């Protein structure tokens, strides 16, 4: 679109007839393409004695392409017979009626005019957009692209709108067939721009009308070609009241032509505000409420709902219909801007008679002057996207892994590797070593004899049976499943699935890793360590044995006559050795219980810690990472919704 300015050349509406003096002719209001072409010519429209039409033909435009800006180019007039059936731009053009007193006055924007200032969002909205962008980035690996498509589109549209003019407000007029939206569009513009009539559908493509310059990029964003861009009737009052307004006339949203409905849906997603035009017959139409108004309930602050054609309602019927319309809007969840509260503006008017048009102009003027519609529209889009994303981010339950769940997982792994049994085995090994070290020589000799008599296979360690290995593997798998269920409890479905997948990936190879660390962290090679008092106990046991041997030799010497008879002393020595040996052994056994228990507990602890460390590295840490990612996205989601 070629932008236009009020300071450049303007079209003049005069009281001149056609050159040939024939009947009245029609003249359409020039589009931006017509008014701002390379030749820089202005259009001259005449409307005396009926509407007149003066249009420069293609040949004339080429002949005067080199003329300087400001030179008038007037095309020969057309007869009333030719103009009667002539429509500019097909269905979406407009016919200037005999009642039109003035043609539109149009300015052409100079090529060196500065561009309009871009839109600036306030800090809260920027923070929400940044949070939404971070949310989408963190979620790409966890959510499918369709789930994030709307949020990504909101970010793209917000960035695109921010680069464009912040001094303009784009408002679309939407309505059903026969609601009179094109007539309202023409009334606001002050000149017939969009075709009205009984033929349906009448409007086939969006038409743009801009009240000030600098809106070309905004209209291009809507995909409206230059031939469908217009300027309103130039008026000082209208210029001051609606400066910055870009009004879009949309096709019927209930049109039988699919392409028309596609135009409506596409443009509605891009404009800053919407004027919904309803009539007394279709204001309760289910398609309007279910397809458009109800889904756009969050956009109430950038929405006007206009009850048109009230001139057809007798007496107080207009107020009754308007009250019923408010009731339907309230049922749709649309907040009504009444009593100073933010919400949709609901008005009743007649575009045909002009009743209520001044109220709409005043409301539109105040709305455009505030310059807040684009930011409110983006904020409403963010709200809508956040609400649709709520099922995949928000949860009403406490989530995460408790210390109880972590301890239970470690206990299950310890049970799978037999940590308790290993500790008991270590304790028994300690006691057995103590008994062998502190036992009487005769008892040790007897044990040696028993070991010699047992078969060799009895002394070899038995390998784990297959059923025991399978049982241990099942215990590990059960521990992982239990942990995954507890960690994913209360999470939205995508994040719960991500937690379970992380746990399953970590469990692969976990049983084998536990077997390996069990072999490393089990009983140390060689004999268990001995306390410091064991040498004294061994010396005491040796002394008892020496007493027995000394007493026995003394008695033998007395029997053979080598030594003098004296039974008391040798018998006493033998009895002391015989009683003292088992007593020392029993004492050592009692004293060894404490160290043996501590030794077994230490062995069990080492194995439990090894199993827990292996489970933490392979399962707990990946699961915790997924939970941390969910916590991050949950915090970003809270920022998006403004919590």
N, C-alpha and C positions, 0 to 999 in steps of 0.2 A: 504494500500500500504506500502511495506517495502521500506524505503528511502535508497538512495545510495549516496556514496561520491566518489570523484575522488581520495582520498588518500587511499581508501581500494583496495581490489582486483579488477582487471580489466580483461576484456576479451581480448585476443590477437588475432589479425587477421594475420595469417601466411600463408605461401605458402606450405601447406601440403596436400597431397591427401588423399583419403579414405584408410582405413587400408587394405581392401581386394583388392585394386588396380582396382576395377571396375569403372564403369562410374561415372560421376559427381553426386553429391548429393546436396540437398537444405538444407539450415539452416536458420530458422527464427531468427530475433533479439530477444533476450531474454526479457521477461517482468520482471517487478520488482519481481513478485512472483517467476519467474524462477530463478532470480539472487539473491534474498535476502531471500531465504527460511531458514528453521531452520538449514540445514546442512551447510549453509554459503559458498557453493561451487560456483565457477565461471564457466561460460560457455566458452567453447573453440570452436571457429568457424574457419573453413578452407575454403579457396576459391581459390585453385590452379587448373588450368585446367578446370575451370568452378565452379559454386557455389557448396559449400559443406554443408552438414547438419549434425550436431552432437548434439544429444539431449539425455540427461540422462533420462532413463526410470524410471517409478515409483519404480520398484524393486531395481534398482541401488541406487536411492535416499534413500530408506529405509535402504539399507545395509550400506550406508556411512553417515547416519544421525548423527553419533557420531563423525565424523572426525572434526578436528580443522579447523578454517577459514584459507584459503590459500591453502588447498590441492586440487589438480585438480581432477575433476570427468569427465571423457570422455566416452561418450556412443559410442557403435559401430555404424559405419556409415551405412547409408541406400543406397540402390541401386537407380540408376536413375529411374528405373521402378516404385519403390515404391514412390519416391518423386514426380514423375510427377503429380500424382493426389492428393497429400497430402496437405491440407490447415490447418495451425495452427489457431484455433479459428473460423473455419467456414468462413463465408462471409467476416468478418472484418480482416482476416489475410493478409499476404503479401507474394508474391513469389519472392525470390531473383533471379534476372535474371543473365545471363552470363556476362552482362556488369558491374555488381557490382564488383568493384576492392577491396573493403575492407568491412569487417563486422563491426558492431557497437562494439565499446569498451565500456564496462559498468563497473562502480565502484559500490561497495556495501557499503552502509553506515554503519558505526560501531554502535553497540547498545548503546554506551555511548556518541554519538555525541550530542552536545547541540541543542535544538530545535530552529527553526528560530524565529526571533523577531516578535512579533505581529504587526499588522498594526496600525498606529497612524493617526487619523484624525486631520486636522488643526482646529483652534478655530472657524472660521466661519461655517464650516460644523458641528462641534459638537453643536454649538448654534442652527443651523437649525434642527438638529435631536432632540435636547431637546425640541425645540418648537413644532415639529411635534408630539412628544410623549405627551406633555402637551395638544396639540390640540385634539388628539385622546381621551385622558382621559376626557377632558371637554365635549366631544361630544357624548360619549357613550350613555348617557341617552336621547339624542335628535335625533340622527341619527341611522339608521338601520345598522346592522353589515356588510351588503354587501357594503354600501357606504364607510365604513372605512376599508374594507378588504385590499385594495391595500396599504393604508398607513401603516396599521399594518404589512403587509408583508415586506414593505420597511424597517421598523424599525427592524424587526427580521433579515432580510438579512444583514442589516448594522451592527448589533451587532454580528452576526455570522462571517461576513467577518473581522471584527475588531479583533476578537480573533485569527485569522489565520495569516499566514506569511505575513509580509509587504515587504519582499524581493523578492517576486515572483509576476509575472503578468500572469494571466490566459487569454489566447487569443483563441477564437474559430474560426475555419475555417468553414464557412457555404456557401452553394450554392445549385443550382438546379442540377437535374440529368444531367450528362454529362458535367458539367461546368469545370471539371478538378480539383476540390478542393483536392481530395485525392492525385493526382499527385503532386500538389503544396505542400501538406503536406509532402510527401516523399522527394521532392526536398529540402525543408527547413531542414528536418532532416538529409539529406545526405545519407539516406539508405531507402530501400523499407520497409515501415512499414504497410501502409494501402493498401489494395488490389485495383488495378485499372483494368479496363477491359470494355468490351462491355456489359457484363451482368448487368442489372438494376433491383432493386437497388444493388449497390456493397457494400457500407458501411451500415451495419445494426445496429451498436451501436457505441457510441462515443469511440474514442481511444485517449489516452493521451500520450504525449511525453514531458519529462521534461529535460531541459538543465542544471539543478543544483539540489542539494539535498534540503531536507526540505519541499518538496511540497506535501508530502503524504496526509496531512489533507485537503489541498485544493482540491486534486483530489477525495478524499473520499466524500467531500461535493457535488461533481458533480455526485456521484453515479456510478463511473467507477470502476469496479472490478479490482483486481491486475492483472488478466490475460490479461487485455487490456491496460496495462501501459508499456510504452517503454522508451528507452533512445536513443538519436540521435547518429550518428557517431561521435566518439570523435575526436575533432579537436581543436587545441589551438586557432585558429582564431575564430571559431564558439563559443567556450566556452567563450572567452572574449567578443564577440560581443552580444551574446544572453543569457548570464548568467542571470538566474532568470525567463526565459520564460517557461511557461507551455502551450504547443500548443495542442488544442483539435480538432480532425477531427470529424465532425458531419455527421450524415446521411443526405440524400437529404431532403431539406425542402418541396419539392413537390413530395415526394415519394408516391407511391400508398399504401404503408403500413402505417396504422394509427399509429402504435407504433413508427415508425421512426419519424414521424412528432411530436409526443409527446416528444421523446427524444430531438429533436431540440428545441422546445418551453421551455422545462424544463431547459436545459443547458444554453440557451441564457439568461435566467433570472438570472443566477448565475455567469457567467463569467465576467471578468473585461473589455474585449474588444472583438470586432468581426471583422474578415476579411471576407467580402462578396466577393465571387468569382463569377463572371458572365462571360459569353461567348458571342461572337458576335451574336449568334442567340437568346439568351434569356435575354439579358441585359435589355430589356424593358418589361419583363414579368409582367403582371398586378398583379399576386399573390405575387411576390417578393416585388413590390412597395407598394401595398395596405395593405398587411398583416404584412410586416416586416419593410421596410425602412421608410414608412411614419409615422407609430406609434413610431418609434425609432428616429425620426428626432432630438429630444433633446439630443440624445446620440452621436452626430456627432463627438465630441472630442475623443471618444473611438471607432471609427469606421474606418476601411479601406475598400475601395471598389476597387477591383482588376479586371481589364478586362483581362482575360486569353485567351490563344489560338490566340494571335495576329499573330502568324506565318501563320495562315490560311487566313489572310487579305492581299491583294496585295497593293503595293504602299503606298499611303497616306490614305488608307481606315481605318487604325488603328487610326490615329489621328481624322478622321471624326467620327468614332464610339465613341471614347473617349470623344469628344466634345458633342456628343448627349447624352452620359451617364451623363456628368456633367449637361447638361440642365435638364434631368429628375430628377436628384438628387436635383437640385435647385427648381424644381416644387414640389418636395416632402417636401420642407422646410428644407433640410439638408444643413447646412453651410459647405462650402468647405474650407479646410485649405490651402489657397493659399495666397502668398505675406505676409507670417508671421502671418496670422490671424488664430485663433483657428477654427478647423473644421475637417471634414473627409479628410483622405488622399486618393486620387484617383490615381491609377497607372495602367499602361498597361504592360503586361509581357507574357511570354510563359513558362509555367512550363516544357514543352517538350524540348525546345531548350535552356532554361536557360536565354533567353533574358529578361532583367528587373528584374531578381531575386536578383541581387546585390543591386539594389535600394530598393527593398522591405526589404532585410536583414538589410540594413543601417537604413531605417525608423523604422523597428521593434526594432533594437538595441537601437536607440535613445529613442524610446517610452518606452522600458522596463527599460532602465537605469534611466529614470526620476522618476520611482517608483510612479508616480502620477495617473496611470490609475484606481486603485481601488477606490480612493477617488473621482475621476471625475465621475466614473460610479455611485457611490452612490449619488453624488450630482445631476446627471442627473435623477436618479430614484426619488429623492425627488422632483425635478422640475416636472416630469411627474405626480407624485401623487398629487402635489399641483395644477397643472393645471386641473386635473380631479375633484378635490374637489372645484374648484373655484365657480361653481354654488351654492353650499350650504354654502359658507362663504362670498363671495364678493358681493357687491352691489354698484351700481353707484349712489344711492340716499342717502340723509341724513336720518338717522334713529334715533329713540328715541322719547320720549314724551316731547313736548314743554310745557312751562308754560301756554300757551294759552289752550292747550288740558287738562291740569290738572285743570285749573280754570273752564273750561267749564264742566268737569265731576262733580266738586263740585257744580257748579250752577245747573246742572240737578238734582243731588241728593237733593239739597235744595228745588228745585221746587217740587220734588216728595213728600217730607215730608211737604210741605206747609210752608216753613220758612217765606215767605213774608206775608202770611195770618196770621201766628202766631204773627208776629211783629205788624201788624195792630190791631189784637185783643188785644194785650197787651197795645197798645196805647189807644184804646177805653176804656179798663178797667181802665186805669189810669185816664182818663178824667171823666169817670162815677163815680169813687170814689171821685174825686175832687168835682164834682157837688153835690154829696150827703153830703160831709163834709162841703162845703161852701155855700150850698143853704139855702134859708130862711126856717124857721120852717114850715111856711104854705105850701111851695112847697114840703118839705119833707113829711109833713102829707098827702098831696095829692098823692104823689107817693106811700106812704104806703097803702093808700086806694085803689089805682089802683092795686097794687100787691095782695091785699086781694081779689079783685074781679076776678082776672084771675084764671083759673083752675090750679090745682096742676101740671098737666102734662106739662103745658106750662113752668114751672120753671125747669124741669128736662133737663139735657143736652141730645141732640140728638146723637145717635150713628151713626158712619160713615156708609153710605149706601154701599151695595156690589159693585155697579158700581163705586163708588168713590175709593174703595180699589183696584179694578181691574185696574182702570186708574192709580193709584199710582204705582202699580206693573209694569204695562207696561212702565211707565216712567223710572223706575229703570232699567229694562231690556234694554230699548233703550239707556240709558246712558252708560251701560256696553258695549253694542255692538259698540257704537260710539267710546268709548275709545279704545277698542280692535282693531278696524279698523285703528285708527290713530296710535296706537303703533306698529302695524304690517306692516304698509305701508313701502314699500321699502325693507323689510327684505327678505332673501332667504326663500323659501317655508317651510323647516323644522322649522326654527326659528319663522317664522310668525305663523305657526300652534301651536308651543309651547306657544307663547304669547297669542293667542286666547284661548287656553285651560286653561291657568292660569287665564285669566279673567273670563271664564265660571265657573271654580271651585270656585273662590272668590264670584261670584254673587249668589251662592246657599245659601239661608238663609239671604241674604242681606235685602230684604223687611221687614222680621220679625224683624231683628236687628234694622232697622231704626224706625219701629213702637215703639219698646221698648225704644229706646233712646229719641224718640220724647216725650214720656210720662214723662221721667225723666228730660229732658232738656227744657220742655215747660214752661208754666206759673207757678211760684212758688205758693205753697198753701197759702191760706189766702188772705188778701187784699194787693194791691201793696204798696210799701213804700211811705211815705209822706215827702215832703220837710220841712225844718225847719220853713218856714213862715206860715205853715198851722194853727198852734195854734193861731197865731195872727189874721188870717183871721176868724177863728171860733169865737174868742173873739169879733172881730168887728161885725160879723153877730149877735152874741148874744146881743151886745150893741144896734144894730139897732132894734132888737126885743124888748128889754127893753124900748127903747124910744117910740115905738109904744104902748106898754102896759101902760107905765106911762102917755103918752098923752091921751090915751083912758080913763084911770081911772080918770084923772083930769077932763075931760069933763063930765064924769058920776057924779062925785062929785059935779060939778057945777049945773048939771041938778037936782039932788035931793036936792040941797041946802046945801050940807055939806061944800062946799068950795065957796069962793067968786067968782063971775063971772069974768072971764078973758079968753076970747076965744083965744087970740093971742098965748099965750105960749103953751097950750096943743095942739092946732092945728099945731103949728110949730114943736112940738116934734113928733107928729104923722106923719106929712109930711116928716120930716127928717128920721124917721124910715122906712116909706114906700118906700121912694126913695133910702135911703142908703142901704137897704137890697139887692135889685136887683143889685144895683151898686157894692156892695162888691162881690156879686156872679159873676157878669160879669167880674170884675177885677181878681177874682181868676181863672176864666176859661181862661182868656187871659194869665195869668201868668203860668197856668198849661200846656199850649200847648208845651212849650219847654221841660220841664221834661217828659211830656207824650211821646213826640216824641223820646227823648233819651231812655226812658224806652222801647219803642217798638223796636227801633233799636238794643238795647242791647239784647232783647229777640230773635230777628231775628238772630243776630250774634251768640248767644249761640247755636241756633238750626242749623245754617249753619255749625258752627265748629264741632258740634257733628256729623252731617251727613257726613261732609267731613272726619272727623277722622275715622268714620266707613267704609266709602268707601276706604280710604287710606289703612287701615289695611287689608281689605278683598280683594281688587281688585288692587289698585295702587301698593302696595308693592310687591305682587307676580309678577305683570307685569314688574315692575322695576327690579326685580331680574332676570327675563328672559332676559331683555334687557342688564343688566350688564353682564350676562353670555355670551351673544352674543358679547358684546364689548370685553370681555376677549379673546374669541376664535378668534375674528377678529384680535386682536393684535398678537396673537400667529400665526395666518395664515400669517400675514404680515412678521413676522420673518421667517417663513418657506420659503416664496417666496423671501426673502432677501431684503425686503423693510424696 
